[in-house]
Amino acid sequence: MAGFLSRCIEKIKSWIHWSWTYLLAVWVVLVVFVVYILRGPLKLSENLSYATMFLNTLTPKFYVALTGTSSLISGLILIFEWWYFKKYGTSFIEQVSLNHISPLLGGNENPNQENNNTTSSSTPSSSSSSSSSNSTHQQSMPECKVWRNPLNLFRGSEYQRFSWAKGKEPLTYYDMNLSAQDHQTFFTCEADAGKPEYEVMQRAWRERNPASRIKAAKDALEKNPDCPTAMILLAEEDTGSIVDAEKMFKQAYKAAEVNYKKSIQVQHQSSTNEAIHRRDVNVLVYVKRRLAMCARKLGRTREAIKMMRELMKEFPMLNLFNIHENLIDALLELQAYADVQAVLAKYDDISLPKSATICYTAALLKARAVADKFSPDIASKRGLSTAEMTAVEAIHRAVEFNPHVPKYLLEMKSLILPPEHILKRGDSEAIAYAFFHLQHWKRVEGALNLLHCTWEGTFRMIPYPLEKGHLFYPYPTCTENADRELLPPFHDVSVYPKKELPFFILFTAGLCSFTALLALLTHQYPEPMGVIAKTVLTWLYMPISYILEKLEAILPSNLLHQLSRI
């Protein structure tokens, strides 16, 4: 019985929706016809004449009170709408109309149901982890920390080629200065004081002119032919191809390995030896990681994966270079999605910092399970399956972390060469991620289509304003300024997408302003405004009287008489 009643209600709703969609004009005609037929019992003519007499007897004070009251009411509505939008990021009137009125007319039960379901249907572990992550990060809002790009290009063989071809500098001085500071931190220590080759290299890192840096590195090699840091600088900047860079890095690796083996034996003898050992570890890991990246760029992906795994196994606590992001890129190139999932399971943890690579790769793997058969039209009719909900939830998570990425993946905005440093959740990180991972999204059939259909809707679900956060800590407000220093001036920096004001707030603001203006004019000029009001009412009455006259002329009088008696 209950099922029969529910089917009847759904049928009635569908009829009402159909009638409102396709027969609006018929409804208007029927309403006008019924009013005309019932003009006798309703005494429309007498009521209209009484209304005209009533309007003629009204004083200007009435119009002042009327416009003032309407202005006050619309102002109160505007204030409430603005407060609700500031607190919840949406319009109250719009929410009521979509959630309560639209279902009665046969529309979707809840346009936000898709995202609500994805949030509520997540597994307990993921829910608890996200809530734990949120509570952990909400305690202290982090600063805009700049991170070294784990997939940064080679200056000599890649950045300089772009500069020669386009006549533009792909790197800013701010970005290169950060790299110089990194090199001094990674590759020098206090024990190097007095060694001529290392003193030369300290000056080389600080040089702004590329030719001066290269010359200083060559001078250091003359003083010590086995200086690995000098070889690193030459491999980065003085080579015209990846092949030449790999050859120089191989020489640097041999020298770095010798120094590492020497320092590991005496590292515990003194604090100075410990500092030397840390420096040698940084040099060795950096060189081997760059060798793995050379192998990846030259098509030897399996060799690159092997080298990266060896580094992560030998130095498990060294997260300085984020080698796991290089490994994810290489595994995606081989379409080893199970191995990628294993890496994510290890590094996508609440105790570790997130990145666009972590979040969007997780979304890609979940989208891969449903993207090839996903259709927005079918999904809107039958609802989302469990797998589709999981994929949309993953996209929601990724978009909240970095909302700049989708436009680059969907090629709505042009890419540039990624900088050597990135700002997490900023435009620089989005460029760095999309530059290397766009091909992986294109390789998964339907993944970009799913992202295109869902990312804007999920972005609207992100808490607003920026001081709030749902799955992550609040979005930093300083990313735009930092990105402008990291990215070249010819690039149009992407800023945090601002939510537009809902229509009803704009409508109530206009209505409030209009009625307030009417109240002011009526108060200052009561008699002219009374004349204007009567004129407007007369204009509104003219179409109604015209329609009634036409109906009397068209329809037979006896038919109208019989219908009126009925």
N, C-alpha and C positions, 0 to 999 in steps of 0.2 A: 504493500500500500504506500509506504514511504517512497519507494522507488518510483511508483506511478505518479505521485504528487510532484516529486522533484523533476520528473520528465515533463510534466505539464507546465511547471513553472519555467523550465528552461525553454519550452516551446513558446510560451507567451513572451518571454524575454526576446527570443529570436524574432518573433513577429513584430514586437514593438521596435526593435532595432532596425528591422527591414523597412518598416513603415517610415521611421524617421530618416532613414538614409535615402530612400528612393521616392517617397510619396510626400515630401514636405509641401510641395505645391498643392497637392490634393487636400492635405490637411487644412491649409489656409483657405482654400475655396470652400471646403465643408464648413469651417467655422463661420465664414462670412455668410454662407447660405442659411445656416441654422439661426444666426443672429437676425437675419432678415425675416425669416419665417416667424420667429418669436418676437418680432418687434411690437406686435399687438399686446400679447400677455405681459411682456416686459415693460410696455409703455415707454419705448425708447424715445419717441418724439417728445412726450411730456417731460421725460427726465432730461433730455438734451436742452429743452427750453428752460427747465428749472436751473440746470447747470449754467446756462448762459446768463439767466437773471442773477444767479449767485455770484458769478464772476464779475458782473457789472456793479454789484453792490460792495465788492471787496475794496478795502482802503489800502493805500500804499504801505501802511504798517504791516499788513498781512504778508505782503511780498518780502518785506525786510525780514520778518520772522522766519518765513519759509526758506529763503535762501541762506540765512544765517544758520538755521537748524541743519539743513542739508550739508552745508560746508563743514559744520562741526562733526556730523556723523561720518562723512567721507574722510575727514582728517583723522578721526579715531581709528577707522579701518586701515588707513595708510600706516599709522604708527604701529598698530598691531601686526600688520603684514611685514613691516620692516624688522620689527623685533623677532618675529618668527623666522624670517629669512636669515638674520644674523645668527640665530641660535641653531637652526636645523638645516640651513642651506637650501630651503625650498619654500614655495608659497603655500600658505595654509588653505586658501581658497582652491588652489590648483590640486592640492592633495585631497581635499574633500570631494572635489568634482571627479577626480580620477578613481578614488578608492570607494566612493559610495554612490555617486550618480551614474558614472559610466557603466558599472555592472548592471544597473537596472535597465540600461538601454542596450544591453547585449555586448558591451565591449569587454576588454580583458578584465579579469577579476582584480588584478593589481599589476600595473606595469613594472613595479619594483619587485614583484614576486620572484622573478628570475634570480635577481641578485640576493634577495632575502633567503631564498631557498639554498642558494649556493653557500651562503654564510652559515645557515643553521644546519645544513645537512652534512657539514664537514665532520670528519671523524673526531672522536673525543680527544685523541692525541694531538691532532692538528689544531683543534680549538684551544686546548689548554696551552699548547706551545705558543700560538699566536697571542693569546691573552697574557701569557707570562712574558713574552717578548715586549708586548705593548706596555705592561706595567713596569717592566725593567727600564725601558727607554723613557717612559714618561717621567721617571724620577729626576733625570737630568737631561736637558736638551743639549745635544752635542753641538760643537762649533762646526763651521764649514772647513773641515780638514781636507787638505789636498793630498791625494794619493798618487803614487807613481803608477803610470799606465802599464799593466803587465804585458800588454801586446804592442808596446811602442815600436815604431818603425826605426830603421837605420838612417842616420842623418846623411851619410855619404851616398849610399846606393838608392835611397828612396826619397827622403825629404829634399835633397839637393837636386835630384832629377826633376821634381815638381817645380822647384824654383827656377831652374833653367828653362823648362818648357813654358811656364805661365808668367814668369817675371814677377811672381809674388812670393813672399816669405811665409811658409806654412807654420812657422813657430814664432812665438812672441819672445821678447827678451825676458819677460817674467817667467815663462815656462822654462827657457834655457837656463836661467839663473837658478831655478829650483833644481834642475838636473845637476848643475855644478855643485850645489850644496849637497845633494845626494852622493855624488862621487867623492867629495871630500870626506863625507861621513863614512861611506862604505869602504873606501880604498886607502885611507890614511889613518895613522895613529900617532900617539906622542912619541913612541919609540923610533919613529922615522926621522926625528930631528937629527940633523947632522949628516944624513945620507944625501949626497948631491942629487941622485936621480929622483928621489921622492920629493925633495924641495922644489925641483924643477916641475914635477907633476902637480904639486900644490898650486904653483903659479899657473900651470896650464889649465887646470880646471876653472880658474877664475877669469881667464881671458875671454873677452867677448868676441874677438875676431877669430873666425875659424882658421885662417892661415896661421895666426900666432899660436893657436892651440896645437895645430899639427906640427909646427916647427919646434915648439917646446917638447912635444912627445918624442920627436926624433932626436932632440938633444939628450933627453933622458935615456934613450936607447944607446946612444953613443957612450954615455957614462956607465950604463949597465945593460948589456945586450939581453939580459934575462929579466928585464923589468916588465911584469905582466900588465900593470896598469897603463903603461905607455902603449903597449900593444892593443889594449882595449880601446884607448882613444883613437888610435890609427884605424882599427877595424871598424869603429863606429863612423868615423868622419872622413877618412882618407882613402876609402875604397869606392869604386864606381859600380860594383855589382855585388850581389849576395855571394857569389862564388868566391870573389876576392876577400870579402869580409869573413867568410868561413875559414879560408886559409889562414888569415891573420889570427882569428880566434883559436884555431888549433895550436898555433905557436904559443899564444897566451895561456892556453890550457896546460900545456906541458910545463911551462915555467910556474904557473900557479899551483900545479899539483906537487911540484918539487918543494915549493915553499910551504905548502900545507903539511906535507909529510914531516918536514923538519920541525915546524911549530907544534905539531900535535904531540911530539915526544917530550917537549919541555914546557907545555902550557901551564902545568900546575906548579912550576918552580917559583914563579913570582907574578905579581900583577901586570908587570910589563910584558911578560911572555903570554899572559892571557889576552892582553890587548892585541898583540901581534897575531895570535891564533884567531881571534875573532875577525881581524882584518883579512887574514888569509882564507878563512871560510867564506867570507863575503865575496872575495875575488873569485874563488873557485866556483862557487854556486852561480855567480853572475855569468861567468864565461861559459859554463856548461849549459846554462839556460839559453844563452844567446846561440850557442851551437845547435841546440835543439830547435830553436826558432828558425835558424838557417836551413836545417834539414826539412822542417815543415814547409818553408817557402819554396824549397827546391823539389818538392814532391815526395820526399822520403818520409812520409808521415809515420809509418810504423817505427822507424828508427827514432824519430823525434819523441814518440810516445814512450819508447823504452828509456830514453835518456831522462825524460821528465819523471817517470816512475822511480828511476834509480835515485834521482835527487830527493824526491819526496820520502823515499824509504831511508836514505842515508842521513837526511837532515829533517826529521819529522817536525821539529819544533820551530823551524825557520819559515815563518809565514811572511817574511819581509817582502818577498818578490811575488807572492800570490801565484806560485807555479801551477796550482790547481786550475786556474783560469786558462792558462796555456794548454793544459791537458784536456780540458773540456772542449776547447776549440779543435784540437787535433782529433779527439775521439768522434766529434760530430762530423768531421770531414770523412771519417771512415764509416759513418752511420752506425757506430757501435753504441746504440742507444742504451743497452743494458749496462755497459761500462760507465756511460755518462750518469745514469741513475745511481750507480754505486758511488761515484764521486760526489754527487749531490747529497746523498744520504750522509756522507761524512762531513761535508762542509756547510750544508744548509741547516745550521744548528743555531739555537737562540743565543749561545755563548759566543758565536763568531759574527763578525761584521758582515752584513749583507752587501750585495752588489747587483748591478743590472744583469751581469752574466749569470749569477745564481738564480735570481728571480725569473728572468725571462727564459732561461733554459729549462727550468722546472715547468713553466707554462707551455713551452714548446713540446716537451715530452708528453704532457697530459693532453694537449691539443692534437698530437699525432694520433691518438687512439680514436678520435671521433671526427677529425677535420675533413677526411675524404668524403664522408657521407653527410656532413652537416649542411642543412638548408635553413636559412632564417625563417622562410615562410612556413615550412613544415613544423619547425620548432615553436613558432608562435601559436600554431593551432593545437598541437598535441602536448606542448610543454617540453621541458628539457629532461632528458634521461639523466641517470645518476652520473654516467661518465661525462656527459656534456656539462652538467653542473660543476663537476670537479674541474673541468678544463676552464670554464668561465671564472670560477673562483680563483684559479691560479693566475689567469690574466688580470683579474681584479687586484690580486696581491702585487703583481709585477707593475701594473699601472700606478698603484698607489706609491710604490717605492720610487719609480722614476717615470713621470708622465710624459717625458719628452721623447721616449724611444719609439712609440707607435708611428709617429709621423715619418720617421726615417725608415722604419721597416716597410711601411706602406708607400714609400717614395713620394710622400706628399711634400717633403722638404729635401733639398739636395744635400748630399754628403760632402764632407771635406776630409782631408787627411787628419787623423786623430792626433791630439797633442801628446806630449810626453808625460803630462800629468793630467789627472782628471779630478773632478769634484763629484763625489758620490751623490746621486739623485739629481745631478745637474745636467746641463746640455752637453758639457764636455764628455761625461760618461756615456750619454746616449749616443753621441757620435762614435766614440771608441767601440761601443758594443755593436752598433748597427754596421759599422765599417767591416767588421770581421764576421758577423753572424747573419747578415742578411741572406747570404747564400744558403745557410743552413735552414732558414725559414722557407726559402723558395723551394728547397729540395723536398720538404714535407708537403704533399699535396693537400690543399685546402687550409693550411695553417694560417696563411695571411688573410684568407677570406674570413675565417673564424675571428681573427684579431680585428679585422675591419668591422665586423658585425657587432662586436661586443665591447671594444675598448672605450668608446665614447659613453656608452650606457654605464659601464662600470666606473668610469671617472666621475660621473654624476653622483655615484654613491659614496665617494670619498668624503669624509667629514670636512665640513667647511665652517668657519674660515680656516686659515692655515695653521692657527694655533692648536688645532685639534689633530688627532691621529686615531686611526682605527687598528690597522695591523702593524704599523710602524710608528716611530716617534714622529712628532709634527714635522711637516716639511720645512726645512730651513729657509729663512727669508733672505739670506745673504748669498744665495747661489748665483744670482744674476750678475752681481758685481764681480765675483770671483771668476765666473765663466768669461766675462768680457776681458779679463786679464790673461786668461789661459788661451783663448781662441783668437785667431787672426782678425784684424779689423774688417776684412772683406766678407766675413761670415755674419749673417743675421742671427744673433743669439736668440735661442728659444727661451722664453720665460714661462713661469708656471701658469698653466691655462686658468684664466680667471673665469669663474662662473658668471654668466650673464644674469641680470636681474629678471625675475619672472615677469610675464606679461601683466599679471594682475597687480603687481606693485606699480609698474609703470602706468597702468590704467587708473588705479586709485589715486596715484599722484596727480595725474592729469585731471581727474574728476574733482579732487580736492582743490586744486588751483583754480579750475573753472568756476566751481560753486563759490569759492571765496571771493573771486573777482565779481561774480554776480551779486553777492551779498554787499560788497563795498559799493558797487554802482547803485544798487537799490537803496542803500542807506543815504548816499549822497544825492541821488536824483530819483526820488520815489515815484513821482507822477509820470515822467517819461518812461521809466522802466515798467510801470503798470500798463501803460499804453502798448509797449512792446510785448508784454506777456499776453495781453488780450489779442493782439494781432497774431502772435504765434499760435495761440489756441484756435483762432479762427482758421488759420491755414491748416491746422490738423483736422478740423471738422469738415473742411471742404472735400477732401477725398472720400470720406465716409458718406457724405450726402450724395456725392457724384455716383458712387457705387450703388447706393440704394436706388437712385433714379434710373440707372441703367437696368438694374434687375427688374424694376417695375415695367420698364419698356419692353424687355425681352420676354419675360415669362408671362403666360396667360393669367389674366386676373382671376378667373374662376378657380384655376389650379391653386393659386396662392391663397384664395379664400378658403378652399377646402383644407389645405395643409395647415393654415392658421387655426381653423376650427379643431383639427386633430390635435 
